[in-house]
Amino acid sequence: MGNEAFKAALSYAMDSGAINSDTQVDESLSGYKSIYYELRDEKGKIICRIPLEIVEITEAETREKAVLWAKSMGYPIPNKMGGCLSVILIIIGLFVYVFPGILILLLVWYQAKQYKRDMRQLVARWVDAGKPTPGKKEILERPLEIVLEQNNKEEIEQKLKEIRRIFWFRR
């Protein structure tokens, strides 16, 4: 749990801009202090404090939020094969003969692996979008600016002449 909490605190601190990727944080000195998780450097100096409710968000809660967001956006949700059905099929396959049971076991294993991979991709897509609430496409940190390009005809013609001259010498 301590390693996961440290990673979550470090990730939140980087995302919020409290620290950057160059900041040296000592995992062994960092830890829980009252209602905060404190990140500390090698000397024990406090770099930043992060509220516990942010650090203690579990992987399951993250997946749930990502699935809710994906459903609201119309993205496909990975399907997980039922646990009870899988066990029953494996037992029946083993009773019929060992080979079908092993094939069913491999099929269930492959589908579980694929489900985990698809869920990681879904969570990554949600994180890349800025961890928006359901119904929002993405969260922009700052609004996009419209930049009007102002080019002078003479400058453009001069640049084209230079490019032509460069390519003429290459022939």
VOPAGU-2260 file (C-alpha; in pm, 1 decimal, decimal comma):
REM VOPAGU-2260
SITE   aa  ch    i         X         Y         Z
SITE  MET   A    0       0,0       0,0       0,0
SITE  GLY   A    1     284,0     239,4      83,4
SITE  ASN   A    2     437,0     216,1    -262,9
SITE  GLU   A    3      98,9     278,2    -431,3
SITE  ALA   A    4      31,6     576,1    -204,5
SITE  PHE   A    5     373,4     720,6    -283,0
SITE  LYS   A    6     317,4     680,0    -657,4
SITE  ALA   A    7     -28,9     837,8    -633,5
SITE  ALA   A    8     103,8    1129,7    -427,9
SITE  LEU   A    9     395,8    1182,2    -665,1
SITE  SER   A   10     167,9    1170,5    -968,8
SITE  TYR   A   11     -76,7    1419,0    -815,1
SITE  ALA   A   12     205,2    1655,2    -715,1
SITE  MET   A   13     343,6    1651,1   -1069,7
SITE  ASP   A   14       0,0    1695,8   -1227,5
SITE  SER   A   15     -81,7    1989,5   -1000,5
SITE  GLY   A   16     256,2    2153,5   -1065,9
SITE  ALA   A   17     375,5    2137,5    -704,2
SITE  ILE   A   18     688,2    1956,3    -819,8
SITE  ASN   A   19     850,2    1884,4   -1154,8
SITE  SER   A   20    1016,4    1572,9   -1289,5
SITE  ASP   A   21    1360,8    1693,8   -1174,4
SITE  THR   A   22    1260,6    1719,0    -807,8
SITE  GLN   A   23    1428,3    1451,1    -596,4
SITE  VAL   A   24    1176,2    1283,5    -365,8
SITE  ASP   A   25    1279,1    1020,1    -110,5
SITE  GLU   A   26    1022,0     742,5     -83,0
SITE  SER   A   27    1155,0     614,0     250,6
SITE  LEU   A   28    1113,9     954,3     421,5
SITE  SER   A   29     779,8    1036,6     257,1
SITE  GLY   A   30     463,9     914,5     426,2
SITE  TYR   A   31     140,2     979,7     610,5
SITE  LYS   A   32     126,5    1268,0     857,6
SITE  SER   A   33    -216,5    1340,5    1016,0
SITE  ILE   A   34    -453,8    1415,3     724,8
SITE  TYR   A   35    -181,0    1455,0     462,2
SITE  TYR   A   36      67,4    1246,5     270,3
SITE  GLU   A   37     394,8    1436,1     281,9
SITE  LEU   A   38     654,4    1414,1       9,0
SITE  ARG   A   39    1005,2    1475,5     143,3
SITE  ASP   A   40    1352,2    1511,5      -7,9
SITE  GLU   A   41    1671,4    1327,4      97,0
SITE  LYS   A   42    1727,7    1567,9     387,8
SITE  GLY   A   43    1376,0    1516,8     524,5
SITE  LYS   A   44    1251,8    1859,6     416,5
SITE  ILE   A   45     881,7    1867,2     322,7
SITE  ILE   A   46     836,8    1931,0     -49,0
SITE  CYS   A   47     456,5    1924,2     -53,5
SITE  ARG   A   48     151,9    1790,4     130,7
SITE  ILE   A   49    -126,6    1604,6     -42,2
SITE  PRO   A   50    -469,4    1538,3     116,2
SITE  LEU   A   51    -534,0    1172,7     198,8
SITE  GLU   A   52    -855,6    1147,4      -3,1
SITE  ILE   A   53    -655,4    1211,6    -320,1
SITE  VAL   A   54    -386,2     958,0    -234,8
SITE  GLU   A   55    -624,9     683,4    -128,5
SITE  ILE   A   56    -818,2     658,7    -453,9
SITE  THR   A   57    -782,7     293,2    -540,3
SITE  GLU   A   58    -731,0     136,5    -878,3
SITE  ALA   A   59   -1087,8       1,6    -873,2
SITE  GLU   A   60   -1229,1     351,6    -818,9
SITE  THR   A   61   -1015,3     479,9   -1103,9
SITE  ARG   A   62   -1147,6     206,0   -1331,8
SITE  GLU   A   63   -1506,8     281,7   -1226,5
SITE  LYS   A   64   -1467,5     650,2   -1308,0
SITE  ALA   A   65   -1305,3     569,1   -1641,2
SITE  VAL   A   66   -1587,3     326,2   -1729,3
SITE  LEU   A   67   -1856,4     582,6   -1638,7
SITE  TRP   A   68   -1681,0     840,9   -1855,9
SITE  ALA   A   69   -1641,9     594,2   -2144,4
SITE  LYS   A   70   -2011,1     497,8   -2128,0
SITE  SER   A   71   -2114,9     863,7   -2136,9
SITE  MET   A   72   -1889,4     924,8   -2437,1
SITE  GLY   A   73   -2008,1     613,1   -2622,8
SITE  TYR   A   74   -1670,7     433,9   -2612,8
SITE  PRO   A   75   -1676,7      52,9   -2605,7
SITE  ILE   A   76   -1643,0    -101,2   -2260,0
SITE  PRO   A   77   -1439,4    -424,2   -2226,3
SITE  ASN   A   78   -1644,0    -727,2   -2124,1
SITE  LYS   A   79   -1523,8    -964,6   -1854,6
SITE  MET   A   80   -1614,9   -1330,9   -1867,8
SITE  GLY   A   81   -1816,2   -1433,6   -1561,4
SITE  GLY   A   82   -1614,9   -1602,6   -1287,4
SITE  CYS   A   83   -1874,6   -1864,0   -1198,2
SITE  LEU   A   84   -1938,8   -1960,0   -1559,3
SITE  SER   A   85   -1565,7   -1993,3   -1621,5
SITE  VAL   A   86   -1515,6   -2227,3   -1326,1
SITE  ILE   A   87   -1813,7   -2442,4   -1426,6
SITE  LEU   A   88   -1691,9   -2470,0   -1786,3
SITE  ILE   A   89   -1341,0   -2564,8   -1674,7
SITE  ILE   A   90   -1473,2   -2832,9   -1435,1
SITE  ILE   A   91   -1703,3   -2978,8   -1702,9
SITE  GLY   A   92   -1414,7   -2974,1   -1951,3
SITE  LEU   A   93   -1187,0   -3152,9   -1705,5
SITE  PHE   A   94   -1452,6   -3417,9   -1632,6
SITE  VAL   A   95   -1515,3   -3481,1   -2002,1
SITE  TYR   A   96   -1144,9   -3511,8   -2071,3
SITE  VAL   A   97    -833,9   -3325,8   -1963,0
SITE  PHE   A   98    -766,2   -3168,9   -2303,0
SITE  PRO   A   99   -1097,4   -2973,2   -2332,8
SITE  GLY   A  100   -1055,9   -2851,9   -1974,7
SITE  ILE   A  101    -707,9   -2721,6   -2050,5
SITE  LEU   A  102    -833,7   -2551,6   -2368,1
SITE  ILE   A  103   -1113,7   -2382,1   -2174,9
SITE  LEU   A  104    -865,5   -2282,9   -1903,8
SITE  LEU   A  105    -636,7   -2125,2   -2166,0
SITE  LEU   A  106    -934,0   -1946,0   -2324,4
SITE  VAL   A  107   -1040,4   -1802,4   -1987,8
SITE  TRP   A  108    -681,8   -1698,6   -1910,6
SITE  TYR   A  109    -647,6   -1527,5   -2250,0
SITE  GLN   A  110    -977,3   -1340,9   -2209,6
SITE  ALA   A  111    -881,3   -1221,9   -1859,1
SITE  LYS   A  112    -547,9   -1097,3   -1992,6
SITE  GLN   A  113    -721,2    -918,5   -2280,7
SITE  TYR   A  114    -973,9    -761,5   -2040,7
SITE  LYS   A  115    -693,1    -622,4   -1822,7
SITE  ARG   A  116    -513,6    -482,5   -2127,6
SITE  ASP   A  117    -830,8    -319,6   -2261,7
SITE  MET   A  118    -910,5    -168,3   -1920,4
SITE  ARG   A  119    -557,8     -23,3   -1895,2
SITE  GLN   A  120    -606,2     135,1   -2238,2
SITE  LEU   A  121    -943,9     276,5   -2135,6
SITE  VAL   A  122    -801,8     423,5   -1813,6
SITE  ALA   A  123    -508,0     567,0   -2010,0
SITE  ARG   A  124    -750,9     731,3   -2254,9
SITE  TRP   A  125    -945,2     878,8   -1960,4
SITE  VAL   A  126    -624,9    1009,3   -1799,1
SITE  ASP   A  127    -505,0    1155,0   -2131,4
SITE  ALA   A  128    -835,7    1340,9   -2159,3
SITE  GLY   A  129    -763,8    1503,7   -1821,8
SITE  LYS   A  130    -977,7    1274,7   -1602,2
SITE  PRO   A  131   -1303,6    1448,8   -1698,1
SITE  THR   A  132   -1638,0    1380,8   -1536,0
SITE  PRO   A  133   -1888,0    1172,6   -1735,1
SITE  GLY   A  134   -2028,9    1364,3   -2029,4
SITE  LYS   A  135   -1724,1    1585,1   -2089,0
SITE  LYS   A  136   -1498,0    1505,4   -2382,1
SITE  GLU   A  137   -1177,5    1638,2   -2225,4
SITE  ILE   A  138   -1050,0    1897,9   -1984,4
SITE  LEU   A  139    -832,6    2168,3   -2130,5
SITE  GLU   A  140    -594,8    2329,5   -1885,0
SITE  ARG   A  141    -617,5    2658,4   -2067,2
SITE  PRO   A  142    -843,7    2765,1   -2351,1
SITE  LEU   A  143    -711,6    2744,2   -2702,1
SITE  GLU   A  144    -606,5    3070,2   -2860,8
SITE  ILE   A  145    -670,6    3166,3   -3218,6
SITE  VAL   A  146    -347,9    3289,8   -3366,5
SITE  LEU   A  147    -380,8    3498,6   -3676,2
SITE  GLU   A  148     -93,0    3446,7   -3914,3
SITE  GLN   A  149      29,6    3765,7   -4073,9
SITE  ASN   A  150     266,1    3705,9   -4361,8
SITE  ASN   A  151     414,3    3966,2   -4583,2
SITE  LYS   A  152     408,3    3879,0   -4955,9
SITE  GLU   A  153     763,9    3996,4   -4997,6
SITE  GLU   A  154     886,7    3773,9   -4712,1
SITE  ILE   A  155     710,7    3471,2   -4859,0
SITE  GLU   A  156     854,1    3533,9   -5205,7
SITE  GLN   A  157    1201,6    3577,0   -5057,3
SITE  LYS   A  158    1173,7    3246,2   -4869,8
SITE  LEU   A  159    1051,2    3068,8   -5184,3
SITE  LYS   A  160    1346,1    3205,1   -5382,2
SITE  GLU   A  161    1587,0    3078,3   -5116,2
SITE  ILE   A  162    1426,6    2734,0   -5120,8
SITE  ARG   A  163    1442,4    2718,4   -5501,0
SITE  ARG   A  164    1806,9    2825,1   -5492,9
SITE  ILE   A  165    1889,5    2554,7   -5236,8
SITE  PHE   A  166    1722,5    2281,8   -5441,0
SITE  TRP   A  167    1872,4    2411,6   -5767,9
SITE  PHE   A  168    2224,9    2355,4   -5633,4
SITE  ARG   A  169    2140,2    1998,6   -5527,5
SITE  ARG   A  170    2064,3    1884,5   -5880,5
